[in-house]
Amino acid sequence: MAEIIPFRGLRFNQEKIRELKLALSPPYDVISAAEQSRLYKAHKYNVVRIILGKEKKSDDALHNRYSRARGFFKSWLRQGILIQDKKPSIYIYEQSYIFEGRRLRRIGFIALLKLEPPDKGVILAHEKTFSKPREDRLKLLQSTEANLSPIFGLYPDEHFIIERLLAGYRRTASIADFEFEGTRNRLWRIDSSNFIQALTKLIRRKIIFIADGHHRYEAAYYYKKLMSKKRALNASTAFTANPELSRRISADYVMMYFCNLASGGLKILPTHRVIRNIPKVELATLPLILQSYFTILPVSSRKELFSRLRLPGASPPRRASQHEFGLYLKDKGFYLLKLKQKTILNTDKPPRLRRGDSRSHSCYNSLDVVILHNLILDKLIGIKEENAGAQNILYTRDEQEAMRLVKNQEYDCAFFLNPPSPRQVSAIAARSLRKMPHKSTYFYPKPLSGLVINGLGKNAAF
């Protein structure tokens, strides 16, 4: 049972920040070094200084980007740059944008979600996580005592009941309306008890899938456990006399943006892989190595490759077929890879499959990103994501960047692939014993960081 509650959000004071979009940013994990610098220059109060502060050579255990994030956050609160809403509210959040020549709209809401253990089956993840980014987000959470960016959550609602409820309240005046990088963002603050009760009841029946923010969710859950231990040690202290206890209870929740899995405005974009440190022998004969499992078709250009990977003219564009990949090698050009035998997808089953899990296991193994990692990178090339992914695999949505890195010999080759569908992702999260490889999905558009902040501690939202 998913439990949500309203909260008194912290927001940028629009009397002091006249152009709100200049103070906001995308989620931290999609911000490149160049984008970080651009956001720093955009506004002195841009939230990137808190969610992804620049590192300095002089940083040490006491003075670092986490301590600076805390300093910025507390300073902005004192100055009234960030102000807190007076009533607990739920925030309706709409994004509209042009995609493949069509105007799409996605409406969701921001609320606090009660943190649940992974094995409870209420909040489901689909991607693998790693210790380093999880520790990074935990340090930031401990330092600022705030959820600075909403986790991106999906709920199933094929009858669009929740969206109709939201649409009824968006007729009121919005509290923010601006365009950010080609996407129009609109925000409404709703404190109606009737609305909150109705939405809370509807979402209680849903399973929530994490689209983006796996590391932030795990960091928040670990933070909750830390605070629970402290609460147990101070169980005899009266709640009203102990602000510390208030912080520990607010830590039981995390801020989330909720979107309908069936929304036509929900898109997943491809994330390509650029690979380096391939042994010289394997690199020189890579097309021949891949011929064991793939039909290899040389193509003349990137344009031809992507036209064959994604059929043009359809609305939305259709894929030519399943299990096709693009490959770029500096001296050999572009190739289209087509999987020869689908029977290999049922190999390498995980141990102790539960009854009924064979179908979800087959779904997992049929994902293009899984074939790329398990068959091509791991089995044929010898690069495992878990062991040396950070050193050998670069993830990018930019096709031109992938080609440039290979041309400049910074990386050996680039693999281009199509994204999974939202339904495939939810099926994996709901039924499979395995998680998808890192950066398997890029849900679009992203909910912005800094639009609404959930304060903990003395800025607790409830």
C-alpha positions in Angstrom: 0.0 0.0 0.0 1.6 3.3 -1.1 1.1 6.0 1.4 1.4 9.7 0.4 1.0 12.9 2.4 1.0 16.6 1.6 3.8 18.9 2.8 4.8 22.5 3.1 7.2 22.8 0.2 10.2 25.1 0.1 10.2 27.1 -3.1 12.3 29.9 -4.6 10.9 33.3 -3.7 9.7 34.7 -7.0 9.7 38.2 -5.6 13.5 37.9 -5.4 14.1 35.4 -8.2 12.1 37.0 -11.0 13.2 34.5 -13.7 12.6 31.2 -11.9 14.0 29.0 -14.6 17.5 30.5 -14.1 17.5 29.0 -10.6 16.5 25.5 -11.5 18.4 22.5 -13.0 17.9 19.0 -14.3 18.5 16.1 -11.9 22.2 15.9 -10.8 23.0 12.6 -12.7 22.3 14.0 -16.1 24.4 17.2 -15.7 27.7 17.1 -17.6 30.7 19.2 -16.5 29.9 21.7 -19.2 26.2 21.9 -18.1 27.3 22.3 -14.5 29.4 25.4 -15.5 26.6 26.8 -17.5 24.1 26.5 -14.7 26.6 28.1 -12.3 26.7 31.1 -14.6 23.0 31.2 -15.2 22.2 32.5 -11.7 24.1 32.9 -8.4 21.2 31.1 -6.7 21.0 28.2 -9.1 20.2 25.0 -7.3 23.1 23.2 -9.0 25.3 24.7 -6.3 23.5 22.4 -3.8 22.7 19.3 -5.8 26.0 19.0 -7.7 28.5 21.5 -6.3 31.9 21.9 -7.9 34.8 20.2 -6.2 38.0 22.0 -5.2 41.5 20.9 -4.9 41.6 22.1 -1.3 38.6 20.0 -0.3 39.0 17.8 2.8 36.8 15.9 5.3 35.4 19.2 6.8 35.3 21.5 3.8 33.9 20.0 0.6 31.0 20.3 -1.8 28.7 18.8 0.9 29.6 21.4 3.5 29.2 24.1 0.8 25.8 22.7 -0.1 24.7 23.0 3.5 26.0 26.5 3.6 24.2 27.6 0.5 21.0 26.0 1.6 21.0 27.6 5.1 22.0 30.9 3.7 19.3 31.0 1.1 16.7 30.1 3.8 18.0 33.0 6.0 17.9 35.4 3.2 14.4 34.5 2.1 15.6 33.2 -1.2 13.8 30.0 -0.3 10.5 30.3 1.4 8.1 27.7 2.8 4.5 27.4 2.0 2.1 27.9 4.9 -0.2 25.0 4.4 0.6 21.3 3.7 -0.1 20.8 0.0 0.2 18.5 -3.0 1.7 20.1 -6.1 0.3 19.4 -9.5 3.1 19.5 -12.1 2.5 19.6 -15.8 5.1 19.4 -18.6 4.4 19.9 -22.3 6.9 19.6 -25.2 7.4 18.8 -28.9 8.4 15.2 -29.6 8.7 13.9 -33.2 6.7 16.8 -34.5 3.8 16.4 -32.0 2.9 18.5 -28.9 2.7 16.1 -25.9 1.6 16.8 -22.4 2.2 15.0 -19.2 0.5 15.8 -15.9 1.5 14.4 -12.5 1.9 15.5 -8.9 4.6 16.0 -6.2 3.9 14.6 -2.7 5.7 12.9 0.1 5.9 9.1 -0.2 6.4 6.9 2.9 9.6 4.9 2.5 9.2 1.2 2.2 11.7 -1.7 2.3 12.7 -3.1 -1.1 11.2 -6.5 -0.4 7.7 -5.3 0.6 6.6 -5.0 -3.0 5.1 -1.5 -2.8 8.0 0.6 -4.2 9.7 -1.3 -7.1 13.1 -0.5 -8.7 14.2 -1.7 -12.2 17.9 -0.6 -12.4 21.1 -1.7 -10.7 22.6 0.7 -8.3 26.2 1.3 -7.2 27.7 2.2 -3.8 29.6 5.3 -4.8 26.6 7.4 -6.1 24.4 6.1 -3.3 27.0 7.2 -0.7 27.3 10.6 -2.5 23.5 11.2 -2.3 23.5 10.1 1.4 26.2 12.6 2.3 24.3 15.4 0.6 21.0 14.4 2.4 22.8 14.3 5.7 24.4 17.6 5.1 21.4 19.6 3.8 18.6 17.7 5.5 16.4 18.1 2.5 15.0 16.4 -0.6 16.2 18.8 -3.2 14.9 16.9 -6.3 11.8 14.7 -6.6 12.4 11.1 -7.3 10.5 10.2 -10.5 7.8 7.6 -9.8 5.3 5.8 -12.0 1.9 4.4 -11.1 -0.4 2.2 -13.3 -3.7 3.8 -14.2 -5.0 2.7 -17.6 -8.3 4.4 -17.0 -6.7 7.8 -16.2 -8.7 8.3 -13.1 -6.0 10.1 -11.2 -5.2 12.3 -14.2 -8.8 13.4 -14.5 -8.7 14.3 -10.8 -5.6 16.4 -11.4 -7.0 18.1 -14.5 -10.0 19.3 -12.5 -7.8 21.3 -10.2 -5.3 22.6 -12.7 -8.0 25.1 -13.9 -7.0 27.3 -10.9 -4.2 29.8 -11.3 -0.7 28.2 -11.5 2.1 29.4 -9.1 4.8 28.8 -11.8 4.7 28.8 -15.6 7.9 28.9 -17.6 9.9 27.2 -20.4 13.1 25.2 -19.6 15.2 23.8 -22.4 12.2 23.5 -24.7 9.7 22.1 -22.2 6.9 24.2 -20.7 6.6 23.6 -17.0 3.5 24.6 -14.9 3.0 24.1 -11.2 -0.1 24.3 -9.0 -0.2 24.2 -5.2 -3.4 22.4 -3.9 -4.2 22.4 -0.2 -7.9 21.3 -0.6 -8.7 18.6 1.9 -11.1 17.0 -0.5 -8.5 16.8 -3.2 -5.8 15.4 -0.9 -8.1 12.8 0.6 -9.3 11.6 -2.9 -5.7 11.4 -4.3 -4.4 9.7 -1.2 -7.1 7.1 -1.4 -6.5 6.5 -5.1 -2.8 6.1 -4.9 -3.0 3.8 -1.9 -4.2 1.0 -4.3 -1.2 1.4 -6.5 2.3 -0.1 -6.8 4.9 2.6 -7.5 7.8 2.0 -9.9 10.9 4.1 -9.6 11.7 5.6 -13.0 14.6 7.8 -12.0 16.2 8.3 -8.6 17.2 4.8 -7.6 20.3 6.0 -5.7 18.4 8.8 -4.0 15.6 6.4 -2.9 18.1 4.0 -1.4 20.0 6.9 0.3 16.7 8.2 1.7 15.8 4.7 3.0 19.2 4.3 4.6 18.8 7.7 6.2 15.5 6.7 7.6 17.0 3.7 9.2 19.8 5.8 10.8 17.1 8.2 12.2 15.0 5.3 13.4 17.9 4.0 15.5 18.3 7.5 17.1 14.6 7.6 17.7 14.8 4.3 19.6 17.5 5.7 21.8 15.4 8.7 22.6 12.0 7.0 22.9 11.3 8.5 26.3 11.7 12.1 25.1 8.5 13.9 24.5 7.8 14.7 20.8 6.8 18.3 21.4 10.0 19.1 23.4 12.4 17.4 21.0 13.0 19.0 17.5 15.4 16.2 16.8 12.6 13.7 17.0 10.6 15.7 14.4 13.5 15.4 12.0 13.6 11.6 12.4 9.9 11.2 11.7 10.1 13.5 8.6 12.9 11.2 7.4 10.3 8.4 7.1 9.2 10.1 3.8 10.8 11.2 0.6 9.6 13.7 -2.0 8.4 12.1 -5.3 7.0 13.2 -8.6 4.2 10.7 -9.6 3.3 10.1 -13.2 0.9 7.7 -14.9 2.7 4.8 -16.6 0.1 4.9 -19.4 0.6 8.6 -20.1 1.2 9.5 -23.7 3.5 12.2 -22.6 5.9 9.7 -20.9 8.8 8.9 -23.2 12.0 6.8 -22.8 15.0 8.0 -24.9 17.9 5.8 -25.8 21.2 5.8 -23.8 24.1 4.6 -25.9 27.3 3.0 -24.7 30.9 4.1 -25.7 33.5 1.5 -24.8 37.3 1.6 -24.2 40.1 -0.7 -23.1 39.0 -3.4 -25.4 42.0 -5.8 -26.0 43.7 -5.0 -29.3 43.1 -8.4 -30.8 39.4 -8.3 -30.0 39.1 -4.7 -31.3 40.8 -5.5 -34.6 38.5 -8.4 -35.3 35.3 -7.1 -33.5 32.9 -7.5 -36.5 34.2 -11.1 -37.0 33.7 -11.8 -33.2 30.1 -10.5 -33.3 29.3 -12.6 -36.4 28.9 -15.6 -34.0 25.6 -14.2 -32.9 24.7 -11.4 -35.2 24.3 -10.7 -38.9 26.7 -7.8 -39.6 25.6 -5.3 -42.2 27.9 -2.4 -43.1 26.1 0.9 -43.7 27.3 4.1 -45.3 26.5 6.7 -42.6 25.1 7.5 -39.2 21.9 8.8 -41.0 21.4 5.5 -42.8 22.1 3.5 -39.6 19.5 5.4 -37.5 16.9 5.3 -40.2 17.2 1.5 -40.2 17.2 1.2 -36.4 14.1 3.4 -36.2 11.6 3.4 -39.0 10.7 7.0 -40.0 7.2 8.2 -40.9 5.2 6.3 -38.2 3.5 8.2 -35.4 5.1 7.5 -33.1 8.1 6.1 -35.0 8.2 2.3 -35.0 11.3 0.1 -34.6 12.4 -1.9 -37.6 12.6 -5.0 -35.5 13.7 -6.2 -32.1 17.3 -6.9 -31.2 19.1 -4.6 -33.6 22.1 -2.5 -32.6 24.3 0.1 -34.2 28.1 -0.1 -34.0 30.7 2.5 -34.9 34.4 1.9 -35.3 36.9 4.6 -36.1 38.6 3.0 -39.1 35.7 0.7 -40.2 32.7 3.0 -40.0 29.1 2.0 -39.2 27.5 -1.4 -38.9 23.9 -2.7 -38.2 23.9 -5.7 -36.0 20.9 -8.1 -36.1 20.6 -10.9 -33.6 20.5 -14.3 -35.4 18.9 -16.7 -32.9 16.5 -15.7 -30.2 17.0 -19.0 -28.4 20.1 -17.6 -26.8 17.9 -15.2 -24.9 16.7 -18.0 -22.6 20.2 -19.0 -21.5 21.9 -18.1 -18.3 18.8 -18.3 -16.0 19.2 -17.0 -12.5 19.0 -19.5 -9.7 15.8 -20.3 -7.8 13.3 -18.9 -10.2 10.0 -18.6 -8.4 6.9 -20.1 -10.0 5.6 -17.9 -12.7 9.0 -16.0 -13.0 10.1 -17.8 -16.2 8.0 -15.4 -18.3 9.5 -12.3 -16.6 13.0 -13.8 -17.0 12.4 -14.2 -20.7 11.2 -10.6 -20.8 14.4 -9.5 -19.0 16.7 -11.5 -21.4 14.9 -10.1 -24.5 15.7 -6.5 -23.6 18.2 -5.0 -26.0 20.2 -3.4 -23.2 20.5 -6.8 -21.5 21.7 -8.4 -24.7 24.2 -5.7 -25.2 25.7 -6.0 -21.7 25.4 -9.8 -21.1 26.2 -11.1 -24.6 28.3 -8.5 -26.4 30.1 -6.6 -23.6 30.5 -9.4 -21.1 30.7 -12.7 -23.1 32.2 -11.6 -26.4 34.4 -8.6 -25.3 35.0 -9.3 -21.7 33.9 -6.1 -20.1 31.7 -6.5 -17.0 29.6 -3.5 -15.8 30.0 -4.4 -12.2 33.8 -4.7 -12.2 35.1 -1.8 -14.4 32.0 -0.1 -15.9 33.0 3.3 -14.6 36.4 3.1 -16.3 35.4 1.3 -19.5 31.8 2.3 -20.3 30.5 5.8 -20.9 26.8 6.4 -21.1 25.5 9.1 -23.4 22.3 10.1 -25.2 24.3 12.2 -27.7 25.1 10.3 -30.8 27.5 13.0 -32.0 29.4 12.8 -28.7 29.7 9.1 -29.0 31.2 9.4 -32.5 33.5 12.2 -31.4 35.0 10.1 -28.6 35.7 7.2 -30.9 37.1 9.5 -33.7 39.4 11.1 -31.1 40.6 7.7 -30.0 39.5 8.4 -26.4 37.2 5.3 -26.7 37.4 2.2 -29.0 33.8 1.9 -30.3 30.3 3.0 -29.8 27.1 0.9 -29.6 23.8 2.5 -30.4 20.5 1.0 -29.2 16.8 1.6 -29.0 15.2 2.2 -25.6 12.8 -0.2 -23.8 9.1 0.7 -23.5 7.6 1.9 -20.2 5.6 -1.3 -20.0 8.8 -3.4 -20.4 10.4 -1.5 -17.6 7.4 -1.9 -15.2 7.2 -5.7 -16.0 10.9 -6.1 -15.1 10.4 -4.2 -11.9 7.2 -6.1 -10.9 8.2 -9.7 -11.7 11.9 -10.2 -12.3 14.6 -11.3 -9.9 17.1 -9.2 -11.7 17.7 -5.5 -12.2 18.4 -3.9 -15.6 21.9 -2.7 -16.3 22.9 0.8 -15.2 21.5 3.7 -17.3 19.1 1.4 -19.1 16.4 4.1 -19.3 16.2 7.8 -19.8 12.7 8.9 -19.0 11.8 12.2 -20.6 11.1 14.9 -19.8 12.8 15.1 -16.4 11.1 16.8 -13.4 13.2 19.8 -12.5 15.4 20.1 -9.4 14.7 23.1 -7.1 11.1 23.6 -8.3 9.8 22.2 -4.9 12.1 21.2 -2.0 11.1 19.0 0.9 12.9 20.3 4.1 13.7 18.1 7.0 14.9 19.1 10.5 13.6 22.4 11.7 12.2 23.0 8.1 10.2 19.8 8.4 7.3 19.8 5.9 4.6 18.7 8.4 
